[in-house]
Structures are given as C-alpha cells and as structure tokens.
Amino acid sequence: MTNEDAIKILQEQQAKFNDEYIDYGGVNEAYKLAIEALKRPQGEWIPVSERLPEYSGLYLISVDDVVTVANFTGTYFMHRGGGRVEVYAWQPLPDSYKKGCAE
C-alpha cells in the first residue's frame, strides 16, 4: 500500500465518521493529523507554529541558522546545556544506522 492509497482510505473513513458520529473524542483531529503526516515527506521540517511533537524526547531542531538536537519536555524544547531555546521548526530524529544495511 502506498501513502496515497492510505490517504484515500483515511479521507473516506473521515468523511464517513463526520456523517455518522459526533466527534467527542477528537477522532476527526486524529484523521486530519494522520493524513497530514502521510502527505509530508520523511525528514521535512515541521514549523512549531503548526504543531509541537506529541511525545517528549529528542528531536532535530532549527534555531536561527543552526541545526541541533534538543529535548522536548512536553511543552517546550531544552538544549543540552539546560537552557530553554526558541525553536522555529523540528523533525523526528532519523533511525539509527543498522550495520549491514548499506553494505
């Protein structure tokens, strides 16, 4: 299944859900986020004005003209020196290198 196939299925399910149910649990927003994630190429920067990460942890961040790694605490990013930083955009860290994958 391609991302385009998955997007089409999710859009159909989202439309069906909207027609049949009242959205008390945020299901419509979940559909929207899933569709947006599938449309976004891997490694694309996500502006903090659009959204913050869903989970605490380490992320690549863009600050001024610098790309670095920072810890997202659930509400804001902290640089490894312990200082809170103003972040323009972020993206998940790439998967770790697996020995034998590139050989």
PyMOL commands that set and color helices and strands:
alter all, ss='L'
color gray80, all
select helices_A, chain A and resi 3-20+27-39
alter helices_A, ss='H'
color red, helices_A
select strands_A, chain A and resi 46-47+57-63+66-72+77-78+89-92
alter strands_A, ss='S'
color yellow, strands_A
deselect
rebuild
show_as cartoon
